[in-house]
Amino acid sequence: MERVRRAAHAGSWYTSNAKKLDEELEQWLQATGLTKSPNLRGVIAPHAGYSYSGRCAAFAFANIDPASIERVFLLGPSHHYYTPKCALTTATIYSTPLGDLPVDLEVNEELKATGKFELMDLHVDEAEHSMEMHLPYLAKVFHGNPVKVVPIFVGALKSGNEAMYGELLAQYLENPKNFFSVSSDFCHWGSRFSYTHYDKKHGPIYKSIEALDRMGMDIIETGDVDAFKRYLRDYENTICGRHPISVFLHMIRNSSTKIKIAFLQYEQSSRCKSMRDSSVSYASAAAKLDS
């Protein structure tokens, strides 16, 4: 039976007008000046409303060469629903204004059979935006190339569980037809986020935020998941996709396929200059075969 996950955030977080959306994404993709890479195995990209993070996200998705990819695993954090595990979708189709993306039911069943995953109700799935914000870009980039999606909703995982899921999913990294779209924003700064870390040696607040984010980005690029954990513990940076990123780093660690992550773009929603200000940071990265 067909179960469609609606594009619940279309019309608010991004336009529901297909023509306008297509033009907007095309413009951002072109503006990156990047070329498609056949060695690309995954991306890390933001998930805020497109007026905030759409331009930055293009730096991740512009690298995709759709010709050799058959399925995209989506790893997105949970913003509203608490689970200490990862959860799988119960939908069969993920809808976008630019066309539908079918769920790979075979792989979904394979993962379900491990007994390690919860199943996510359709209303929980639709309320969550972290994976949905990647879907229009994927529908656009894969237009004319059949692709299936494997959405994995990543809960509030303890370190041991991050390692367990990373180990379990590492086998899928071995297959060059698989691709991973990891969803995360970076620092959420300001009293409304209960996070106001400020190191004055960097100058204005927004420079301090950037220095903090870049420290985290540099560690992610090394692939050292333990160092990333220590960084999060020491600075408590409010990276909302820390669990999906950690799972992805564990996958890379457990895979014989050598993958190197490189960040390509960094932006902030606004430049914080006083303690009354607030901002969210966005960063896009490409995960490529390490030649």
N, C-alpha and C positions, 0 to 999 in steps of 0.2 A: 504494500500500500504506500502510495506517495505521501510523504509528509514534508511540507515546504517550510523552511525557516525564512520568514519574510525579511526584507531589508528594513528592519524596524527603525533604523536611524536615518534613513533616506528622507529628505525633506526637512531635516533639522541639522544634523551633523555634516551633511553634504547634500547637494541638490538631487532631487528625485527625477529631474528632467534629463533623460538619457542623452540628448544631443548636447546640452550644456555641460553635463558631466564628462562626456567623451572629449569635448573640446578643451575643457579645463585640464584634464589629466594629460592629454596630448601636449598641451602647451608646457606643462611642468616637466614631462618626460624629455621633450626636446631641449628645454632650457638647461638640463644637466650636462649636455654635451657628451654623455657617456655612450659607449657602444655595447652591444650585447656580448656577453661572455659565455662560451660553451663550458667553461670550467666552474661556473657559479653553481654552488650546491645549496645555498641558503642566504637569507637576508635577516637583518634585525631592522625593524622599521617602526616608527611611532604610530599612535592610534587616536590622536585627538581629532577634533573637527577639522575638516579640510582647510578652512580659512586660517587655521593655526599651523597645522603640520603637514598639509598636503604637498607643499613644495619640497619640504625636507624628505618626505617619504619617497618622492620620485627618484631620489639618488640611490635608493635600494632597488626599486622595481625596474629602473631603466637598464639594469645589468642583465635582466633575464633573457635567455635565448629559449623561446618556447618549443623549438623544434624537437629537442631531445627529452623533454620532461613529460611524464605521464600523470604524476600525482603530486599534489602539494599538501604537505603536513602543516597545519596551522597550530602554533603554540601560543596561546593567549592567556594572560592573567585574568583572575576573577575579581571584579570590582564590587559586586553586590551580594554574591552568594558564597557562603563559607563552606569549604570542604578541605580536609587535610590530604586529599588525594587528587588525582587527575580524573577528568570525566570525559565521556564520549558523547557525541550528539545522538539524538533519536530521530533527527531529520534525515530525509533521503536526498533533499535538494536544498542548496543555499541560494537564495534569490538575490540578484542585484539589478539595478536599473539598466545595466549593460548586458544582461543575459544571466541565465541560471548556471550554477556550478554544481554538478552532481556529486554526492558523497560517495567515496569508494567503500561500498558496503562490505566487500570481501575483506579488506584490511581492517575495517571497523570491527567486523566479527572476529578476526584474528586477535585483535587487541582485547576485545571483550572476553575472549576465551582464556586469557591469562589470569582472569579473576582479580586483576589489580586496579581496574577502572570502575568508577561510578558511571551511571548514565544520567545525562542532564535533561531535565524537563524542557520542553519546547519554550515555555515562557521564560525560563532561566536563560536559555540560549539566546532568545531574542532580546532580553534586557541587557545582555553583555555586549559592549561595543568593541572590545579589544581585537577580536578576530574580524568582525564585520568591516572595520575600517581598512583592512587589507584587501577585502573581496573585490571592490570595483577596480582597483589597480590590477588584480590578477585576471579579472574578466576582460579587461582592456588589453593587457599584455598577451594573454593566451587566445585572443579572438581569432577564430579560424583554426585553432589547434586544440583538439579535444583534451581536456584535463579533468581529473577528479580531485576532490579535496578530502582530507582526513583531519577534521577539526578536533583538537585536543585542548580542553579547558583545564588550565593548570591552577590548582588550588593553592592554599597556604601550606606548602610542603616543608617539612623539616629536612635538614641536610641529608639524612639517610634515605629519605624518599626521593629527593632530587637525584641522588646517585642511582637508586634502584630504577627509576623511570629512564634515566639516561642510558643505563646499561641495557634495559629492555628495548629501547628505541634505536640503539646504535646499529643494529643489523640493517635497519632501513636506510641508514646513511651509506651503506656499502653499495646500494643499487643506484647507479647514475641517473636512472629515470625518476628517482624521488627527489623532491625539493622541500626545503624547510623555510617557512615564513614565521619568524619569531617576533612577537608583538611587545613593544615596551616604549613608554616615555621615560625620560630621565628625571632630573631633580624637580620636585614640586616644592617651590620655595615660598614661604610667607606664613603669617600667623594662621591663615585659614587652612593651611596644611599642617599646622603645628610643627613647622620645621624652619628654623631661621639661623642655621649655621652660617657664620660669617668670619672669614679670616681676613683681617684688615690689610695684611701685607700685600694682597692682590689689588688693592685700590678699591674702586666702587663695588657694591654688592654683586652686581651682575658678573663682574670679572672673577670674583671669589666663587660664585656658582659654577662658572665655566671651568675654573681650575679644578674644582671638586669633581665635576662630571668627567673632565678629560682624564683625571687620575683613574676613574673607574673604567673609562673607555680603553685606556692604555692597558689596564690589567686584563680586560676581556680579550683584547687583541693577542695577549700572550697565551690565552687558552687555559690559564691557571685558575681553575675553579676554586681552589682553596684560598688563593690570594684574593679572589673576588669576594669570598665569604668574609675574610678578615677585614677587607675594605668596608663592606656593608656593616660589619659589627662596630668598627672603629668610628666611622663617620655617620652611620645611620642614614646615608643618602636615600631619599624617597624615590627610588627607581621602581616603578610599579610592576615592571616585568622581570623583576630580579629572579623569580622562580623559573619562568620559561627560559631565561638566559642561562641560568645555572644548569637546567636540564640539558640544554643544547651543548654547553661546555662539557658536561659529563658524557654526552653522546660522542663528541669529538674525541674525548680521552679514551673511550672504549672501542673506537672504530679503527680498523687498519687503514682506512682512507684518511690520508693526511689533509686536514682542512685548516686554512689560515683565515682569520677574521680581520678585516680592515675597515675602519670607519671612514666614510666619505663626506659626511655633511653633519654639521651641528648648528642648531638654532635655538633661540629662546622666544617664548611668546611675548615677552616684554623685558625691558631693561630695568631691573630693580636698582633703585638708588637710595631708597629710604626703607626703614623697617615696616612702613605701612604698605609697601608695594608687595606684589606677588607675581610669580611667573612659573611656567612649566618649560622644561627643556626637552628638545627633540634631537635624536641622533639616528643616522642611517648607516648601516654597515653591510658589506658584502662578505660572504663566507665562500672562499674559492679553494679549489684543489691547490695544495701547496707543492709546486713543481720543484 
